[in-house]
């Protein structure tokens, strides 16, 4: 399947289920309008109604994902180059997860997310993408079989966790780190159980692991058992083995 032609992001925008182009594109996102500081009281009249939109996003997500098979959520950078080893690793992971009987869930964007969706789709598996309204890097990639676009990060995050049996993090930036530490917090506080968290790519992730082990742990900010929640490996086969073992 050929790559989708790149579209000038200034002329293309997704707002929930709505697609906008050219001068119809908004200059702000729903999350920004919700979270930004307000200097007047107009928000008192708009925020209660915004709750209904948030509720609608939860309902739409639950309805679309309720009957998907067991799945694994994979995160990684939208900026991963299609010709890079990290992209190939993502495709390999998507293929291996499908062969092990899992659907894959990603953020639905380009880069590492596209790689995982592509590996799953090419292998005949269920490839799911949960997009987000952003001023950039927001279009669902062409390898997504089931795609949902969200306005609010916290709704999307709920879907990532609720319908997954594990998290795998490929090399990524702030977004990947955000999801990683949210998942760790949920497991640490027993909000979710039997939920392996895997960092795939030892060279990339070892500095973070070293900092947690050498600084955070000695400072008594976490326990040894918390550090053990992270599995930092290079092997896709080992990642799949950890996931399948945790389900037993």
MARFISE-641205 format. One record per residue: x, y, z of N, C-alpha, C in turn; residue in three letters. Coordinates in steps of 0.02 Angstrom, whole numbers, padded with zeros to 5 digits, always signed. Example, Ala and Ser with C-alpha at 12.3 -4.5 7.8 and 13.67 -1.06 7.14 Angstrom:
+00660-00284+00390+00615-00225+00390+00660-00165+00390ALA/+00642-00112+00354+00684-00053+00357+00645+00002+00394SER/
***
This chain:
+00042-00060+00000+00000+00000+00000+00044+00062+00000UNK/+00030+00109-00043+00072+00168-00050+00062+00215+00008UNK/+00114+00253+00025+00108+00302+00078+00060+00357+00059UNK/+00023+00383+00108-00023+00437+00096+00017+00500+00082UNK/-00003+00540+00032+00031+00602+00017+00028+00649+00077UNK/+00085+00680+00093+00087+00725+00149+00043+00786+00137UNK/+00006+00806+00189-00037+00864+00185-00011+00917+00231UNK/-00009+00979+00207+00012+01035+00248-00031+01037+00311UNK/+00001+01027+00370-00038+01023+00432-00074+01088+00447UNK/-00052+01144+00420-00086+01207+00431-00152+01210+00393UNK/-00163+01162+00347-00224+01161+00307-00266+01099+00321UNK/-00252+01064+00376-00287+01002+00391-00292+00994+00466UNK/-00351+00979+00491-00359+00972+00564-00416+00924+00579UNK/-00405+00882+00630-00457+00837+00655-00480+00863+00722UNK/-00545+00872+00730-00574+00892+00794-00626+00840+00813UNK/-00607+00792+00855-00652+00737+00870-00668+00699+00806UNK/-00731+00693+00790-00751+00658+00730-00755+00704+00669UNK/-00738+00767+00679-00744+00817+00626-00676+00829+00593UNK/-00675+00833+00527-00614+00849+00490-00620+00918+00459UNK/-00569+00961+00470-00570+01029+00444-00511+01039+00397UNK/-00520+01085+00349-00466+01101+00303-00462+01177+00294UNK/-00401+01198+00275-00388+01267+00256-00410+01317+00309UNK/-00448+01369+00290-00464+01423+00338-00516+01403+00389UNK/-00541+01342+00386-00587+01318+00437-00551+01288+00497UNK/-00485+01279+00492-00447+01251+00547-00447+01298+00607UNK/-00454+01270+00666-00454+01310+00727-00382+01325+00748UNK/-00374+01379+00786-00307+01398+00810-00292+01369+00878UNK/-00341+01339+00911-00332+01308+00977-00363+01238+00976UNK/-00346+01198+01027-00375+01132+01034-00424+01131+01092UNK/-00466+01078+01094-00515+01072+01148-00481+01068+01216UNK/-00426+01030+01221-00389+01026+01284-00363+01094+01306UNK/-00337+01132+01258-00311+01199+01275-00366+01244+01301UNK/-00423+01243+01268-00479+01285+01290-00504+01264+01358UNK/-00499+01199+01374-00522+01174+01439-00473+01192+01495UNK/-00408+01187+01481-00357+01191+01534-00325+01259+01541UNK/-00328+01302+01491-00296+01367+01496-00329+01409+01551UNK/-00289+01453+01580-00314+01499+01630-00362+01549+01598UNK/-00416+01564+01634-00466+01612+01610-00465+01674+01655UNK/-00464+01732+01623-00463+01795+01661-00533+01823+01673UNK/-00583+01790+01647-00652+01812+01660-00693+01752+01682UNK/-00757+01761+01690-00800+01707+01716-00841+01673+01661UNK/-00823+01685+01599-00861+01655+01544-00859+01579+01547UNK/-00803+01552+01575-00796+01479+01579-00851+01448+01622UNK/-00879+01487+01669-00933+01460+01710-00993+01440+01668UNK/-01001+01472+01612-01059+01458+01569-01043+01406+01516UNK/-00979+01396+01500-00961+01349+01447-00939+01282+01473UNK/-00903+01279+01529-00876+01216+01554-00929+01165+01573UNK/-00984+01183+01605-01035+01132+01619-01061+01098+01557UNK/-01068+01135+01501-01090+01104+01439-01035+01062+01408UNK/-00972+01081+01420-00916+01043+01394-00915+00972+01423UNK/-00941+00965+01483-00945+00899+01515-00984+00850+01471UNK/-01035+00874+01437-01075+00830+01394-01034+00805+01335UNK/-00991+00848+01308-00947+00827+01253-00898+00774+01278UNK/-00870+00786+01338-00824+00737+01367-00859+00670+01378UNK/-00920+00673+01404-00959+00612+01414-00971+00577+01348UNK/-00986+00616+01296-00997+00587+01230-00935+00551+01204UNK/-00875+00578+01217-00814+00545+01195-00804+00479+01230UNK/-00819+00477+01296-00814+00414+01332-00863+00362+01303UNK/-00924+00383+01291-00975+00337+01265-00954+00311+01196UNK/-00930+00355+01153-00909+00335+01086-00851+00286+01089UNK/-00802+00300+01133-00745+00256+01139-00764+00188+01166UNK/-00804+00187+01219-00826+00124+01248-00865+00083+01197UNK/-00909+00117+01159-00950+00082+01111-00908+00051+01055UNK/-00858+00088+01031-00818+00065+00975-00770+00008+00995UNK/-00748+00009+01057-00695-00038+01078-00719-00096+01121UNK/-00782-00096+01139-00807-00144+01188-00797-00217+01166UNK/-00800-00231+01101-00797-00300+01079-00733-00318+01043UNK/-00681-00277+01051-00617-00296+01019-00587-00355+01057UNK/-00546-00395+01025-00513-00450+01060-00459-00424+01107UNK/-00427-00470+01143-00374-00449+01188-00322-00409+01148UNK/-00294-00357+01180-00252-00310+01142-00193-00287+01184UNK/-00143-00261+01149-00084-00230+01180-00078-00160+01153UNK/-00067-00112+01198-00057-00043+01178+00017-00029+01170UNK/+00035+00001+01113+00105+00016+01098+00113+00091+01086UNK/+00163+00119+01119+00179+00190+01111+00247+00198+01078UNK/+00258+00255+01048+00322+00270+01017+00317+00336+00979UNK/+00373+00360+00958+00377+00427+00929+00342+00432+00861UNK/+00306+00487+00852+00277+00503+00787+00330+00524+00737UNK/+00391+00538+00762+00445+00564+00720+00494+00510+00698UNK/+00478+00447+00713+00522+00392+00691+00521+00387+00615UNK/+00580+00386+00586+00586+00384+00513+00568+00315+00485UNK/+00528+00313+00432+00508+00248+00403+00566+00204+00381UNK/+00624+00232+00369+00681+00192+00349+00727+00172+00406UNK/+00708+00187+00467+00751+00176+00525+00743+00107+00555UNK/+00794+00084+00593+00788+00020+00629+00729+00020+00678UNK/+00714+00078+00708+00658+00082+00755+00591+00069+00720UNK/+00585+00093+00659+00524+00080+00621+00517+00006+00606UNK/+00572-00025+00586+00571-00097+00572+00555-00137+00634UNK/+00580-00113+00692+00564-00146+00755+00490-00142+00770UNK/+00460-00084+00756+00388-00076+00766+00347-00123+00722UNK/+00367-00130+00659+00331-00176+00615+00338-00248+00639UNK/+00398-00265+00661+00409-00333+00687+00366-00345+00748UNK/+00361-00296+00792+00320-00303+00852+00246-00311+00834UNK/+00221-00270+00789+00151-00276+00768+00136-00345+00741UNK/+00181-00371+00699+00172-00438+00671+00172-00491+00726UNK/+00220-00487+00771+00226-00538+00824+00166-00537+00871UNK/+00140-00479+00886+00081-00475+00930+00021-00507+00898UNK/+00011-00495+00833-00044-00526+00797-00037-00601+00796UNK/+00024-00625+00784+00036-00697+00782+00024-00729+00850UNK/+00031-00689+00903+00018-00715+00970-00055-00709+00990UNK/-00096-00682+00945-00168-00679+00958-00193-00613+00986UNK/-00153-00559+00980-00172-00494+01008-00188-00444+00953UNK/-00237-00402+00967-00245-00341+00927-00194-00290+00951UNK/-00180-00241+00910-00134-00188+00931-00171-00121+00933UNK/-00154-00082+00984-00182-00015+00992-00124+00034+00994UNK/-00127+00085+00952-00077+00138+00954-00112+00206+00954UNK/-00072+00259+00956-00100+00326+00950-00122+00342+00879UNK/-00112+00296+00833-00138+00303+00766-00101+00350+00720UNK/-00047+00380+00744-00010+00429+00705+00044+00399+00661UNK/+00089+00441+00637+00145+00417+00596+00201+00387+00638UNK/+00258+00376+00607+00318+00353+00643+00311+00284+00672UNK/+00329+00277+00735+00328+00212+00769+00257+00184+00773UNK/+00208+00228+00782+00139+00205+00785+00118+00174+00719UNK/+00134+00208+00665+00119+00181+00598+00153+00114+00588UNK/+00215+00108+00611+00252+00045+00602+00216-00014+00635UNK/+00193-00004+00696+00158-00057+00732+00091-00073+00699UNK/+00053-00021+00681-00010-00033+00646+00002-00069+00580UNK/+00055-00051+00545+00071-00082+00481+00088-00156+00490UNK/+00130-00171+00539+00148-00241+00551+00087-00283+00567UNK/+00041-00254+00606-00020-00291+00624-00066-00300+00564UNK/-00075-00246+00526-00120-00249+00468-00094-00296+00415UNK/-00031-00292+00401-00001-00336+00350-00005-00410+00369UNK/-00010-00423+00434-00014-00492+00458-00086-00516+00466UNK/-00133-00474+00445-00203-00494+00448-00234-00485+00517UNK/-00202-00446+00561-00228-00436+00628-00271-00374+00634UNK/-00291-00360+00694-00335-00304+00710-00290-00245+00728UNK/-00292-00193+00688-00248-00135+00697-00290-00074+00716UNK/-00281-00049+00777-00323+00004+00805-00282+00067+00817UNK/-00310+00124+00801-00276+00188+00813-00321+00237+00848UNK/-00298+00264+00903-00336+00313+00942-00302+00381+00935UNK/-00328+00422+00891-00298+00486+00876-00318+00540+00926UNK/-00285+00598+00921-00298+00654+00966-00295+00719+00926UNK/-00336+00766+00946-00336+00833+00915-00272+00869+00935UNK/-00230+00883+00885-00166+00918+00896-00156+00968+00840UNK/-00113+01018+00851-00097+01063+00797-00046+01033+00748UNK/-00022+00972+00762+00026+00939+00718+00023+00864+00731UNK/+00052+00824+00685+00058+00751+00694-00008+00719+00715UNK/-00063+00734+00681-00127+00712+00707-00166+00665+00662UNK/-00148+00657+00599-00188+00614+00556-00178+00540+00571UNK/-00233+00501+00569-00226+00429+00577-00189+00401+00516UNK/-00144+00355+00530-00106+00325+00475-00149+00276+00435UNK/-00127+00259+00376-00166+00219+00329-00172+00146+00349UNK/-00137+00124+00400-00137+00053+00420-00186+00039+00477UNK/-00223+00089+00498-00272+00082+00552-00336+00052+00524UNK/-00360-00003+00554-00424-00034+00534-00482-00002+00571UNK/-00473+00011+00635-00523+00045+00676-00491+00107+00705UNK/-00517+00165+00688-00488+00227+00712-00539+00270+00747UNK/-00518+00301+00802-00560+00348+00838-00518+00411+00851UNK/-00546+00469+00838-00512+00531+00852-00543+00564+00914UNK/-00501+00580+00962-00524+00610+01024-00504+00684+01028UNK/-00543+00722+01065-00526+00791+01080-00484+00796+01144UNK/-00497+00752+01191-00469+00758+01258-00420+00701+01273UNK/-00360+00720+01296-00309+00671+01311-00332+00622+01364UNK/-00366+00646+01416-00382+00601+01472-00434+00548+01452UNK/-00477+00564+01404-00523+00513+01379-00484+00460+01339UNK/-00441+00484+01296-00400+00439+01256-00357+00394+01300UNK/-00328+00422+01352-00286+00381+01397-00326+00325+01429UNK/-00388+00339+01447-00430+00287+01477-00438+00229+01428UNK/-00448+00244+01365-00457+00191+01315-00393+00151+01305UNK/-00335+00185+01308-00272+00149+01301-00263+00096+01355UNK/-00285+00113+01416-00275+00067+01472-00331+00015+01477UNK/-00392+00038+01470-00450-00005+01482-00451-00067+01437UNK/-00429-00059+01375-00436-00114+01327-00370-00149+01311UNK/-00320-00140+01353-00255-00171+01341-00236-00218+01398UNK/-00198-00270+01380-00171-00316+01430-00098-00301+01446UNK/-00068-00254+01409+00002-00236+01420+00018-00171+01384UNK/+00072-00138+01405+00099-00080+01371+00169-00097+01345UNK/+00182-00077+01284+00250-00080+01257+00269-00011+01234UNK/+00327+00014+01256+00351+00080+01235+00412+00072+01190UNK/+00404+00092+01128+00460+00099+01083+00492+00167+01096UNK/+00552+00180+01071+00584+00246+01082+00536+00303+01063UNK/+00530+00351+01109+00484+00406+01098+00500+00466+01140UNK/+00461+00518+01133+00473+00581+01167+00427+00593+01225UNK/+00406+00655+01235+00366+00674+01293+00300+00634+01296UNK/+00267+00625+01239+00204+00589+01240+00213+00518+01263UNK/+00264+00485+01239+00278+00416+01259+00296+00413+01333UNK/+00337+00461+01357+00355+00462+01427+00294+00475+01471UNK/+00250+00518+01449+00189+00532+01486+00148+00468+01495UNK/+00137+00431+01441+00098+00370+01446+00134+00317+01487UNK/+00200+00314+01481+00239+00266+01520+00230+00277+01594UNK/+00239+00338+01617+00236+00350+01689+00164+00348+01715UNK/+00116+00364+01673+00046+00354+01695+00032+00281+01705UNK/+00055+00239+01659+00045+00167+01666+00080+00140+01729UNK/+00141+00163+01740+00178+00142+01800+00140+00161+01863UNK/+00113+00221+01865+00076+00243+01924+00014+00201+01935UNK/-00022+00184+01882-00082+00143+01888-00065+00074+01915UNK/-00010+00045+01891+00010-00021+01915+00036-00017+01987UNK/+00077+00034+02001+00105+00042+02068+00051+00050+02121UNK/-00002+00085+02104-00056+00098+02151-00112+00046+02146UNK/-00100-00007+02108-00147-00063+02101-00214-00043+02071UNK/-00213+00010+02031-00274+00027+01994-00285-00024+01937UNK/-00230-00050+01909-00233-00106+01863-00184-00159+01886UNK/-00200-00222+01873-00157-00277+01896-00137-00320+01837UNK/-00086-00360+01847-00060-00406+01795-00052-00369+01728UNK/-00015-00315+01731-00009-00271+01673+00064-00256+01660UNK/+00098-00298+01619+00169-00287+01607+00182-00222+01568UNK/+00236-00188+01587+00257-00127+01553+00327-00139+01526UNK/+00332-00136+01459+00394-00157+01426+00424-00098+01388UNK/+00488-00086+01399+00526-00036+01362+00567-00074+01310UNK/+00553-00064+01247+00585-00101+01194+00639-00057+01162UNK/+00702-00077+01173+00759-00038+01148+00805-00019+01205UNK/+00850-00064+01223+00893-00054+01282+00937+00008+01276UNK/+00968+00018+01218+01011+00076+01209+00974+00141+01221UNK/+00913+00144+01199+00874+00206+01206+00851+00217+01278UNK/+00828+00164+01311+00795+00171+01376+00842+00162+01435UNK/+00902+00137+01425+00945+00120+01482+00963+00181+01525UNK/+00970+00240+01495+00985+00300+01534+00930+00316+01583UNK/+00867+00308+01561+00810+00320+01606+00809+00269+01662UNK/+00821+00205+01645+00822+00153+01696+00877+00166+01747UNK/+00936+00186+01722+00992+00201+01767+00974+00258+01815UNK/+00941+00310+01789+00922+00367+01832+00872+00346+01886UNK/+00824+00305+01867+00775+00281+01916+00809+00238+01969UNK/+00854+00194+01947+00887+00148+01993+00938+00184+02037UNK/+00976+00232+02008+01032+00263+02045+01013+00327+02081UNK/+00958+00358+02062+00938+00421+02094+00871+00417+02130UNK/+00820+00394+02095+00753+00392+02123+00748+00340+02179UNK/+00774+00280+02167+00771+00227+02217+00812+00242+02279UNK/+00875+00263+02274+00914+00280+02335+00884+00339+02374UNK/+00848+00382+02339+00815+00437+02372+00751+00418+02407UNK/+00736+00353+02407+00677+00326+02441+00612+00354+02412UNK/+00614+00371+02348+00553+00396+02315+00511+00339+02287UNK/+00543+00281+02276+00509+00220+02255+00540+00162+02293UNK/+00508+00103+02287+00534+00042+02317+00565-00002+02263UNK/+00603-00052+02285+00632-00100+02237+00578-00132+02195UNK/+00521-00147+02226+00467-00179+02189+00440-00134+02134UNK/+00444-00068+02144+00421-00022+02092+00467-00024+02031UNK/+00532-00027+02043+00580-00031+01988+00569-00095+01948UNK/+00549-00147+01983+00539-00212+01950+00478-00212+01903UNK/+00438-00159+01905+00380-00156+01861+00400-00145+01788UNK/+00461-00119+01778+00485-00104+01711+00527-00162+01683UNK/+00514-00180+01621+00553-00230+01586+00586-00197+01526UNK/+00651-00189+01529+00688-00156+01475+00726-00209+01435UNK/+00705-00220+01373+00732-00274+01333+00741-00252+01260UNK/+00774-00294+01221+00784-00282+01150+00744-00329+01106UNK/+00723-00385+01133+00694-00439+01093+00618-00434+01089UNK/+00592-00433+01027+00520-00434+01017+00491-00500+01043UNK/+00526-00555+01030+00503-00620+01053+00497-00621+01129UNK/+00546-00592+01164+00543-00590+01237+00486-00546+01261UNK/+00473-00492+01226+00418-00448+01244+00351-00485+01240UNK/+00341-00521+01185+00279-00559+01177+00274-00614+01230UNK/+00330-00645+01246+00330-00697+01298+00310-00668+01366UNK/+00335-00610+01383+00315-00577+01446+00241-00562+01447UNK/+00215-00540+01391+00144-00523+01388+00100-00584+01395UNK/+00116-00636+01358+00075-00697+01361+00081-00731+01430UNK/+00140-00728+01461+00148-00759+01527+00107-00722+01579UNK/+00101-00657+01573+00065-00618+01623-00010-00632+01621UNK/-00034-00657+01565-00106-00670+01557-00127-00738+01587UNK/-00078-00777+01607-00094-00845+01633-00114-00842+01705UNK/
***
